[in-house]
C-alpha cells in the first residue's frame, strides 16, 4: 500500500508539471446530455470533430494506443448506457446494447475500426433516444407492453398476457394500444418478430426453420409467408441480398 501511495505521489508531481490536462467536464456533460436527449444534429457535429481518437485531453489508460482507445470505448459505452437509462431507455435493452458493442469492440484490430464502431454505437443510442422522445406521449401501459414484447420476442405473446402485465382488460388494452401506436397488438408483435428475423438473417448462419422456431411461428411456411408480406422478399432472398459475415 505504501509503495502504491509513493508511486501515486510521484506520478501526481510529474503530471502537475506537465501541460497535459483532461478536457473540461462541461464538454463531456454536453455530449452525454445530447445523446440522452436524442439530439442527432449535436451528436453528429461532435463526432465529426474526432475527439474520440484525439489523445489530447483524454487521459492515458494504457501506454498501448489501441488498448488505450479500447478502455476509453468501454468507459464511453458505460456512461452513455447509464445516461440513456436515466432518460427512459428500457434497462435490459440498454445493457444488451452496451454488451453487444463492447463485445464487437473487443475484436477490433485497429484504431480506425474502433473509431468507426464508436460512431455507430453513439448514433445507435442517440437514435433510440430520439425515437423515445417522439413516443413520449405513449401511455405507461403501452410502454409496459412494448417492453414485455421486447423481452419475450422469442415466445408466443398473447393479448391476455399483456393484459395481465398491465392490469387492464384485454379489450380495453387492445383499443388503447391501437390509439397510441396506430397498429393492433398482433400486428405490432409480428413487426417486431420480423425485425428480429431480419437481423438474424443478416448477421447469423441460423437456418430458416431455426429462426421460425426461435420466434415462435407456428411453422416454417408461416414464417416465410409472414416475412414476405412485411419485407417484400422471402427470407432466403433477403439473406442472399443482405448477409454480412462481419460488422
Beta strands, then each sheet from edge to edge (+ up, - down):
end
